Amino acid sequence: MLKRFVKRLLSCLLLAALFVLVVIGGTLGVQGWRLYRATAAQKPIAGLYDEISSRPGFASCDQLPQTYIDAVISVEDSRFERHHGIDPAAIVRALWADLRTRSLAEGGSTLTQQLAKNELFTQDKHLARKAAEMFAARDIEDYYSKQQIFEMYANTIYFGSGYYGIAEAAEGYFGKEPAQLTDAEAIYLAGMPNAPSTYASSPELAFKRMQVVLKRMVKCRVLTQQQADAIAADAENLTV
């Protein structure tokens, strides 16, 4: 009898928890949708690429080293070519990490969501904004190709030291245009947006981040281990 009672109690608690989650999720979804619609009314998604691509120094994908493109996708959003703006697997991993750390440190954001956050919303971390990001990411994916989305991301992300976009970062850190970057320089820059102010003030930490990027590139099979080792060796001669 006691065992049956405990099972029923646990079942009831589980159902109650699921109900609460559904209610909270629905509430956040409505809040996020309203926030997104209000934001999109002021800055329509349909005009986003034209606005960004008209900025000085805009670099299209054919002006970027393939190594840089591969590095960014590997370390920031390895499923970029396969998802539609939202990556459920990444969100589940991030939610689990946030529950364990009791923080919102892990966002599970795709490149498209990061673009939406940077261009449409504030940097405040709250769940309604995360929901709004998702709605925006879906619309961005409907309007633009993956290449256009990557270009918008690469040309707006912050690299520290006051540099926004890959062109400013390449010039500011290495005195080059993006197309002139070496593999080591491109991978160095690919890692910086993770913590731009920290890495800009500490090249030592930026080089450690570069090792993380290289490991991700090997795992994603865009570099062999031998190629990664060679780039790491070249990085020892970088002057930042």
Secondary structure, DSSP 8 states (H G I E B T S, - for coil): -HHHHHHHHHHHHHHHHHHHHHHHHHHHHHHHHHHHHHHHHHS-GGGHHHHHHTSTT---GGGS-HHHHHHHHHHH-TTTTTSSS--HHHHHHHHHHHHHHTSS------HHHHHHHHHHS-S---HHHHHHHHHHHHHHHHHS-HHHHHHHHHTT-B-STT-BSHHHHHHHHHSS-GGG--HHHHHHHHHGGGSHHHHHH-HHHHHHHHHHHHHHHHHTTSS-HHHHHHHHHHHTT---
